[in-house]
Amino acid sequence: MNRFPKRKQTVRLNIYLPDPALRRQVKAAAARQDLSVSDYCVRAITSQLAHDQEFEPAQTNRTPLTTAAQRARRFQAKTFRGRAFTVSSAELIRRARERR
């Protein structure tokens, strides 16, 4: 499932990994999330840049991570009113994938 739609113009970034085991770990992690290696790496890089506060959301059509997190917290507070959601979202996703 591609979570990052292709843009009209894409650019390529090549990286060299210090160890073949790291490449296997990246491929396995991407597969576990049903992502391509490219999509997985874009997520990881974007997340790290946001953490480092280097990511410039104005250059994309995406909502900044902090804004999205604030919206999610407001939604959670309004919807659940302090109650805990006891079902594991990971379990729900796993079951849905098994049904496919």
C-alpha positions as CSV (number, residue, x, y, z in Angstrom):
1,M,0.0,0.0,0.0
2,N,1.6,3.3,-1.1
3,R,1.1,5.9,1.5
4,F,3.1,8.5,-0.4
5,P,1.5,9.1,-3.8
6,K,3.8,9.6,-6.7
7,R,4.4,13.2,-7.6
8,K,4.8,14.5,-11.1
9,Q,8.5,14.9,-10.5
10,T,10.4,12.7,-8.2
11,V,14.1,12.9,-7.3
12,R,16.4,10.1,-6.5
13,L,18.6,9.8,-3.4
14,N,21.1,7.0,-3.2
15,I,22.6,5.9,0.2
16,Y,25.3,3.5,1.1
17,L,24.6,1.3,4.1
18,P,27.5,0.1,6.2
19,D,26.2,-3.4,6.7
20,P,24.1,-5.8,4.6
21,A,22.2,-6.7,7.8
22,L,20.9,-3.1,8.0
23,R,19.5,-3.4,4.5
24,R,17.7,-6.7,5.5
25,Q,16.3,-4.9,8.6
26,V,15.0,-2.0,6.5
27,K,13.4,-4.4,4.0
28,A,11.8,-6.5,6.8
29,A,10.5,-3.4,8.6
30,A,9.0,-2.0,5.4
31,A,7.4,-5.4,4.7
32,R,5.9,-5.6,8.2
33,Q,4.2,-2.2,7.5
34,D,3.2,-3.2,4.0
35,L,5.3,-0.4,2.5
36,S,7.9,-0.3,-0.2
37,V,11.4,0.3,0.9
38,S,11.3,3.7,-0.7
39,D,8.1,4.7,1.2
40,Y,9.5,3.3,4.4
41,C,12.7,5.3,4.0
42,V,10.8,8.5,3.1
43,R,8.8,8.1,6.3
44,A,11.9,7.5,8.4
45,I,13.7,10.5,6.9
46,T,10.7,12.8,7.2
47,S,10.2,11.7,10.8
48,Q,13.8,12.3,11.7
49,L,13.8,15.7,10.0
50,A,10.6,16.7,11.9
51,H,12.3,15.5,15.1
52,D,15.4,17.6,14.3
53,Q,13.0,20.5,13.3
54,E,14.5,20.7,9.9
55,F,11.5,19.6,7.9
56,E,9.7,22.4,6.1
57,P,6.1,21.4,5.7
58,A,5.4,24.4,3.5
59,Q,7.1,22.5,0.7
60,T,4.6,19.7,0.8
61,N,0.9,19.3,0.9
62,R,1.1,17.4,4.2
63,T,0.0,18.6,7.6
64,P,2.9,19.3,10.0
65,L,3.4,16.5,12.5
66,T,2.8,18.7,15.5
67,T,-0.5,20.0,14.1
68,A,-1.7,16.5,13.2
69,A,-0.8,15.3,16.7
70,Q,-2.7,18.2,18.3
71,R,-5.7,17.4,16.2
72,A,-5.6,13.7,17.1
73,R,-5.4,14.6,20.8
74,R,-8.4,16.9,20.5
75,F,-10.3,14.2,18.6
76,Q,-9.4,11.6,21.2
77,A,-10.4,13.9,24.2
78,K,-13.7,14.8,22.5
79,T,-14.6,11.2,21.4
80,F,-13.4,9.1,24.3
81,R,-13.8,11.6,27.1
82,G,-11.1,10.1,29.2
83,R,-12.0,6.5,28.5
84,A,-9.4,4.1,27.3
85,F,-9.6,2.4,23.9
86,T,-9.0,-1.2,24.9
87,V,-8.7,-2.8,21.5
88,S,-5.2,-3.0,20.0
89,S,-5.1,-1.1,16.7
90,A,-2.2,-3.4,15.6
91,E,-4.5,-6.4,16.2
92,L,-7.3,-4.8,14.2
93,I,-5.0,-4.1,11.3
94,R,-3.6,-7.7,11.4
95,R,-7.1,-9.1,11.3
96,A,-8.1,-6.9,8.4
97,R,-5.0,-8.0,6.5
98,E,-5.7,-11.6,7.1
99,R,-9.2,-11.2,5.7
100,R,-7.8,-9.9,2.4
